[in-house]
Amino acid sequence: MRYDLVPAPESTVRAALDGVASFAPHVGGDPAGWHDVRTDYERGFTDLVTATAERYGTGELRVGASIAQLGHAARLWFPVVGAVLVHGVIPDLTRLDRADDGPRVRLSVVSGWHAGTEEQVAGLLYDMVVGDHLDALARGLRVKVAHGLLYGNAASALAEAGRAVVSARPDLAEPATRLVDRLLGHGGLAGRGALVSPELAFRRTTCCLYYRVPDGGKCGDCALGT
């Protein structure tokens, strides 16, 4: 889809990312130790799935896959949601790298756009985060995980990103709610859950399987309840 948004100078995008530093990916620098994240999607995120399952002490690779994908979704949503709401800037996640030794991500090229209408922003964020990244991750997984669960994870991570912004900036509660609500109506996110409070508390319709790890429990937004 064509959005006709105005490109933002690199300095403006960097300033927006600096302004949400606790959410932002690593930016630029030495390329040693990083690789294009899309190679991981093609390989099924295999190394992170295995490492995550081992870290959580479970032999169920589908649990490792769910938790690894949920973490990656958060790393995608947090910087763009924060930059849009706080600074009116959309960072471009096209050139995204992943660390060779773990789940960290970085932007090798810094670019982006000034935010347009709420409809344009939601459409571009969905296409960029879900269409360009999370869809590819889901297609490549070697472990059988229900797509509803994966998109429920994406919806949960989106709501958490909005909630984090509102926690730091309560004055942004209304635009954050509108943005998250609008995104929750798009494509694979539709029907995966809903906001249930002005603070962006979220109730999902699927479970991330965290309760299946040793000493694990049900998350606050779990469809299985408490």
Secondary structure in CASP SS format (residue, H / E / C, confidence):
PFRMAT SS
TARGET T0000
AUTHOR 0000-0000-0000
METHOD secondary structure of the structure
MODEL  1
M C 1.00
R C 1.00
Y C 1.00
D C 1.00
L C 1.00
V C 1.00
P E 1.00
A C 1.00
P C 1.00
E H 1.00
S H 1.00
T H 1.00
V H 1.00
R H 1.00
A H 1.00
A H 1.00
L H 1.00
D H 1.00
G H 1.00
V C 1.00
A C 1.00
S C 1.00
F C 1.00
A C 1.00
P C 1.00
H E 1.00
V E 1.00
G C 1.00
G C 1.00
D C 1.00
P C 1.00
A C 1.00
G C 1.00
W E 1.00
H E 1.00
D E 1.00
V H 1.00
R H 1.00
T H 1.00
D H 1.00
Y H 1.00
E H 1.00
R C 1.00
G C 1.00
F C 1.00
T H 1.00
D H 1.00
L H 1.00
V H 1.00
T H 1.00
A H 1.00
T H 1.00
A H 1.00
E H 1.00
R H 1.00
Y C 1.00
G C 1.00
T C 1.00
G C 1.00
E C 1.00
L H 1.00
R H 1.00
V H 1.00
G H 1.00
A H 1.00
S H 1.00
I H 1.00
A H 1.00
Q H 1.00
L H 1.00
G H 1.00
H H 1.00
A H 1.00
A H 1.00
R H 1.00
L H 1.00
W H 1.00
F H 1.00
P H 1.00
V H 1.00
V H 1.00
G H 1.00
A H 1.00
V H 1.00
L H 1.00
V H 1.00
H H 1.00
G C 1.00
V E 1.00
I E 1.00
P E 1.00
D C 1.00
L C 1.00
T C 1.00
R C 1.00
L E 1.00
D E 1.00
R E 1.00
A E 1.00
D C 1.00
D C 1.00
G C 1.00
P C 1.00
R C 1.00
V E 1.00
R E 1.00
L E 1.00
S C 1.00
V C 1.00
V C 1.00
S C 1.00
G E 1.00
W E 1.00
H E 1.00
A C 1.00
G C 1.00
T C 1.00
E H 1.00
E H 1.00
Q H 1.00
V H 1.00
A H 1.00
G H 1.00
L H 1.00
L H 1.00
Y H 1.00
D H 1.00
M H 1.00
V H 1.00
V H 1.00
G H 1.00
D H 1.00
H H 1.00
L H 1.00
D H 1.00
A H 1.00
L H 1.00
A H 1.00
R H 1.00
G H 1.00
L C 1.00
R C 1.00
V C 1.00
K C 1.00
V C 1.00
A C 1.00
H H 1.00
G H 1.00
L H 1.00
L H 1.00
Y H 1.00
G H 1.00
N H 1.00
A H 1.00
A H 1.00
S H 1.00
A H 1.00
L H 1.00
A H 1.00
E H 1.00
A H 1.00
G H 1.00
R H 1.00
A H 1.00
V H 1.00
V H 1.00
S H 1.00
A H 1.00
R C 1.00
P H 1.00
D H 1.00
L H 1.00
A H 1.00
E H 1.00
P H 1.00
A H 1.00
T H 1.00
R H 1.00
L H 1.00
V H 1.00
D H 1.00
R H 1.00
L H 1.00
L C 1.00
G C 1.00
H C 1.00
G H 1.00
G H 1.00
L H 1.00
A C 1.00
G C 1.00
R C 1.00
G E 1.00
A E 1.00
L E 1.00
V C 1.00
S C 1.00
P C 1.00
E C 1.00
L C 1.00
A C 1.00
F E 1.00
R E 1.00
R E 1.00
T C 1.00
T C 1.00
C C 1.00
C C 1.00
L C 1.00
Y H 1.00
Y H 1.00
R H 1.00
V C 1.00
P C 1.00
D C 1.00
G C 1.00
G C 1.00
K C 1.00
C C 1.00
G C 1.00
D C 1.00
C C 1.00
A C 1.00
L C 1.00
G C 1.00
T C 1.00
END
